[in-house]
Amino acid sequence: MKQLKLISSTILLLAVINNAFSQETNCNTLKLENQKIKQENDYLKQTLGMMEPIQNIVQNGVELKITKVDGSIKEQTLTVTLLLTNHKANDEFQFEAAVQAIDIQGNEYKTSEISIGNSGVRNKLFTDVPIVVKVKFSNVLPITRMFKILNLVSYQVGIFDASNFEYRDLEIHWK
């Protein structure tokens, strides 16, 4: 009888220890899953923030949203970030190399660099697939607080007239 009590006590003790270790393992697994979900949420929040336009224009089946206007105090440059979406059939798209911007004091700026995705001023657009466009201006002083107008001229295959995407009163965020 004593041996039976000893064996049952040992089995009970082993079951309790095993249960404690399995709960710790479950806790670690849950912590890892929680961390992964937090990372996914951060990515989605960032994506949603990027999708929220400052200004938006749709013309000839092409939508162009300004998502950021950021200046670099150190480099004295300004970068306008846009999201370009083609709502028609796949097509080639091109910006004029010289985008015009005028600040509220009447100073005019020309672009130093334009990129549609990883290309330069020209790239292929797929139907309803957004692509990031960056327009960079050099020699912009941090005292410049706003572009009164930003005019982007574009061309598409089959459309011989230029399209003007004209944005007004763009506040510049300096860093």
C-alpha positions as CSV (number, residue, x, y, z in Angstrom):
1,M,0.0,0.0,0.0
2,K,2.8,2.4,0.9
3,Q,4.4,1.6,-2.5
4,L,1.2,2.4,-4.3
5,K,0.9,5.8,-2.5
6,L,4.6,6.5,-3.3
7,I,4.0,5.6,-7.0
8,S,0.8,7.6,-7.3
9,S,2.5,10.6,-5.6
10,T,5.5,10.4,-8.0
11,I,3.1,10.2,-11.0
12,L,1.2,13.2,-9.7
13,L,4.4,15.2,-9.1
14,L,5.6,14.4,-12.6
15,A,2.3,15.4,-14.1
16,V,2.4,18.7,-12.2
17,I,6.0,19.4,-13.4
18,N,5.2,18.4,-17.0
19,N,2.1,20.7,-16.9
20,A,4.2,23.6,-15.6
21,F,6.8,23.2,-18.4
22,S,4.2,22.9,-21.1
23,Q,2.5,26.2,-19.8
24,E,5.9,27.9,-20.0
25,T,6.4,26.7,-23.5
26,N,2.9,27.8,-24.5
27,C,3.6,31.2,-23.0
28,N,6.8,31.6,-25.0
29,T,5.0,30.6,-28.2
30,L,2.3,33.1,-27.5
31,K,4.8,35.8,-26.9
32,L,6.5,35.1,-30.3
33,E,3.1,35.1,-32.0
34,N,2.2,38.3,-30.3
35,Q,5.5,40.0,-31.4
36,K,4.9,38.8,-35.0
37,I,1.3,40.3,-35.0
38,K,2.7,43.6,-33.6
39,Q,5.2,43.8,-36.5
40,E,2.4,43.1,-39.0
41,N,0.2,45.8,-37.5
42,D,3.1,48.3,-37.6
43,Y,3.6,47.6,-41.3
44,L,-0.1,47.9,-42.0
45,K,-0.3,51.2,-40.1
46,Q,2.6,52.6,-42.1
47,T,1.0,51.4,-45.4
48,L,-2.3,53.0,-44.5
49,G,-0.5,56.3,-43.6
50,M,1.2,56.2,-47.0
51,M,-2.1,55.7,-48.7
52,E,-3.7,58.8,-47.1
53,P,-3.1,61.6,-49.6
54,I,-2.4,65.2,-48.9
55,Q,-3.9,66.1,-52.3
56,N,-5.2,63.9,-55.1
57,I,-5.8,64.4,-58.8
58,V,-7.3,61.9,-61.3
59,Q,-6.7,62.7,-65.0
60,N,-7.0,60.5,-68.2
61,G,-7.4,57.3,-66.0
62,V,-4.3,58.1,-63.9
63,E,-4.5,58.9,-60.2
64,L,-1.6,60.9,-58.6
65,K,-1.7,61.3,-54.8
66,I,0.8,63.4,-52.9
67,T,1.6,61.6,-49.7
68,K,4.6,63.5,-48.3
69,V,6.4,66.8,-48.8
70,D,9.6,66.5,-46.8
71,G,12.6,68.8,-46.6
72,S,16.1,67.9,-45.4
73,I,17.6,70.8,-43.5
74,K,21.1,69.4,-43.7
75,E,21.1,68.7,-47.4
76,Q,18.8,71.7,-48.3
77,T,16.7,69.4,-50.5
78,L,13.0,68.7,-50.7
79,T,11.4,65.5,-51.7
80,V,7.8,65.2,-52.8
81,T,6.5,61.6,-52.6
82,L,3.5,60.6,-54.7
83,L,1.5,57.4,-55.3
84,L,0.8,56.9,-59.0
85,T,-2.0,54.5,-60.0
86,N,-3.0,53.7,-63.5
87,H,-6.7,52.8,-63.8
88,K,-6.6,51.9,-67.4
89,A,-4.9,49.1,-69.3
90,N,-1.1,48.6,-68.8
91,D,0.7,51.6,-70.2
92,E,3.9,53.5,-70.4
93,F,4.0,56.7,-68.4
94,Q,6.5,59.6,-68.5
95,F,7.0,62.9,-66.7
96,E,8.7,65.9,-68.2
97,A,12.2,66.1,-66.6
98,A,11.6,69.6,-65.3
99,V,8.8,69.7,-62.8
100,Q,8.0,73.3,-61.8
101,A,7.5,74.4,-58.3
102,I,7.0,78.0,-57.0
103,D,7.1,78.9,-53.3
104,I,4.9,81.6,-51.6
105,Q,7.7,84.2,-52.1
106,G,7.8,83.6,-55.8
107,N,11.0,81.6,-56.0
108,E,10.9,79.0,-58.7
109,Y,12.6,75.6,-58.3
110,K,13.4,72.9,-60.9
111,T,13.8,69.2,-60.1
112,S,17.1,67.6,-59.6
113,E,15.8,64.0,-59.8
114,I,12.6,62.2,-60.6
115,S,12.0,58.5,-60.2
116,I,8.9,56.4,-61.0
117,G,9.5,53.3,-59.0
118,N,13.1,52.3,-59.6
119,S,13.2,54.0,-63.0
120,G,13.8,57.5,-64.0
121,V,11.1,59.8,-65.6
122,R,9.6,56.9,-67.5
123,N,8.2,53.5,-66.4
124,K,5.5,50.9,-67.3
125,L,2.3,51.2,-65.2
126,F,0.1,48.1,-64.6
127,T,-3.6,48.4,-64.1
128,D,-4.6,49.4,-60.6
129,V,-1.1,48.8,-59.2
130,P,0.2,51.8,-57.2
131,I,3.8,52.8,-57.7
132,V,5.8,55.3,-55.7
133,V,7.1,58.5,-57.4
134,K,9.7,60.7,-55.9
135,V,10.4,64.2,-57.1
136,K,13.5,65.8,-55.6
137,F,14.4,69.5,-55.6
138,S,17.9,70.8,-54.6
139,N,19.0,74.1,-53.1
140,V,15.7,74.7,-51.2
141,L,16.3,76.7,-48.0
142,P,14.6,75.7,-44.8
143,I,12.9,79.1,-44.6
144,T,10.7,77.9,-47.5
145,R,7.6,76.7,-45.7
146,M,5.2,76.1,-48.6
147,F,5.0,75.5,-52.3
148,K,2.3,77.7,-53.8
149,I,2.2,75.5,-56.9
150,L,3.7,72.2,-58.0
151,N,3.1,71.4,-61.7
152,L,3.9,67.9,-63.1
153,V,3.6,67.4,-66.8
154,S,3.1,63.8,-68.0
155,Y,2.7,61.9,-71.2
156,Q,1.1,58.5,-71.9
157,V,1.4,56.3,-75.0
158,G,-1.4,57.0,-77.4
159,I,-2.2,60.4,-75.8
160,F,-0.3,63.1,-77.6
161,D,-1.4,66.0,-75.4
162,A,0.4,66.5,-72.2
163,S,-1.5,66.2,-68.9
164,N,-0.9,68.7,-66.1
165,F,-1.1,67.6,-62.5
166,E,-1.3,70.9,-60.7
167,Y,-1.1,71.0,-56.9
168,R,-1.5,74.1,-54.7
169,D,-0.5,75.2,-51.2
170,L,1.7,72.3,-50.2
171,E,3.1,72.6,-46.7
172,I,6.8,71.5,-46.4
173,H,7.8,69.4,-43.3
174,W,11.5,70.0,-42.5
175,K,13.6,67.5,-40.7
